[in-house]
């Protein structure tokens, strides 16, 4: 989904001049509509609306399924590599059989289907209902809990717990803890009697029916509440060698239309009862998650199929857009702006609709699939020629990498991809973990889309004023600032302080990087370096970033992960600046073809405009 820009660079129709296609135009005094471009605009609008509804929230869905940070990192880390190799493969097949429109329709509907099937992935259940069993003994002089060990030395959530094991498992040992427990008791099976009399009394003496707080229990059941379980545990009256632990029951509560209190419970005769204990705040036990189980592999398989289907959509669509634009490739931005608008509206709207209910992800999938089906219908009307080329791949890679300046520049671009992968996969997970709701995420997405739209129309001016390399320096600085702020915030709303920098970190960066790549490319290798630019950023960089961030979250925590990226961005900024000022000067630069004014200047102007839109391409696909 990211290399679409790169691939478009290789197959732009203006590189092989052809007669400008006929264009149907509707005119009146107010507006002009190019009917040939209308299906392209609509496809961008509807399909990017589908992308905005689901793809930014896939990481949250994986977290909802109880996948770990490590597993999320692996899933996100593998997919960019898959896309990098699948795009040219499917593109080559479409080129060979000249079935680009059919290919686009098939992969669009399959994208909707495979992503929709993710809703069927079973989530892991970490919480197990705790069942605590114990015994209660009552006579005319006293009453107590008789708790016999039924568990192993290391109690777990599995099976039934004794009261003592429950206390050990949940670490209930401080008198300052507020733990209220309800006892629901029934005559023990070994008892020959089927009824008993129990007296809730405030007296400390023997059983006396006239002193029962006006209530005498006569039946099979006995229900009462222990207001403080730690206090009960500290009334251990058993000897050290007793098989069962005995806890003296005092100061209890019971229900008789309203809640009453009593000092103790006494029975008319010796009575044994079996009790189920329920402590409302401690009735769920978190079990240890087993990683890489069926949930992980099921999700990975479906997500892989969805990404394979998704990969060639934008290369084919961008190729058709360039062909339809003919001699005006700089108007590509106007087509892509429709996609930006669709993404922004759908992603923000779905978050506002889901306000307070983000844990229910079904609606995301139910909207995504119909939008993909509508996009497939629109694709039928796209003006796709059988002459476009989508499957060309880069050549002369090793020769290109022999130039130190080029390889260093590509490393910087790959580093930007690492940061992109880290934020796309884990920023929402992190914000959700510190208390973000759907409104925060909606506003964050709106700020990102707005900043990128602004950059879409201002990047050329900024690049002209600052210079290409200085824009890369600025990007490193802005990334460092973003990561620093993210690592310091405790309120998720504060992330909006630096999110307007997203336009610089992505939009300005990729426009400047694309243009700079064209300048430093050796003669005849412009297409190669543009292909590598998209590959190392959106393929290798993004994949590595997603992968290592998941492991970093598990090993050093989220806060220090963000700080590590902040520190590395500052160090790379300093190092890259020094290299450009000392090493990559004069004779150290690779030979370029910029001296050929007749071809280089207009080609560079066109390329800057085109690549300014590429960043919009990639961001909107995975924002």
SULKA-V90017 format. One record per run of one state. SS is the DSSP state (H for helix, E for strand, L for the rest). FROM is the first residue (numbers start at 1). TO is the last residue. If there is no record, write none. Layout:
ss,from,to
SS,FROM,TO
SS,FROM,TO
This chain:
ss,from,to
L,1,3
H,4,11
L,12,12
H,13,15
L,16,24
E,25,27
L,28,31
E,32,34
H,35,64
L,65,68
H,69,97
L,98,99
H,100,120
L,121,126
E,127,129
L,130,130
E,131,138
L,139,142
E,143,148
L,149,159
E,160,161
L,162,162
H,163,169
L,170,180
E,181,187
L,188,195
E,196,201
L,202,208
H,209,211
L,212,215
E,216,219
L,220,220
E,221,226
L,227,228
H,229,233
L,234,235
E,236,236
L,237,243
E,244,248
L,249,251
E,252,255
L,256,258
E,259,262
L,263,263
E,264,267
L,268,270
E,271,278
L,279,279
H,280,282
L,283,283
E,284,286
L,287,293
H,294,311
L,312,312
H,313,325
L,326,328
H,329,353
L,354,361
H,362,379
L,380,396
H,397,401
L,402,403
H,404,433
L,434,437
H,438,466
L,467,467
H,468,488
L,489,491
H,492,499
L,500,501
H,502,520
L,521,525
H,526,556
L,557,557
H,558,582
L,583,585
H,586,588
L,589,596
H,597,622
L,623,623
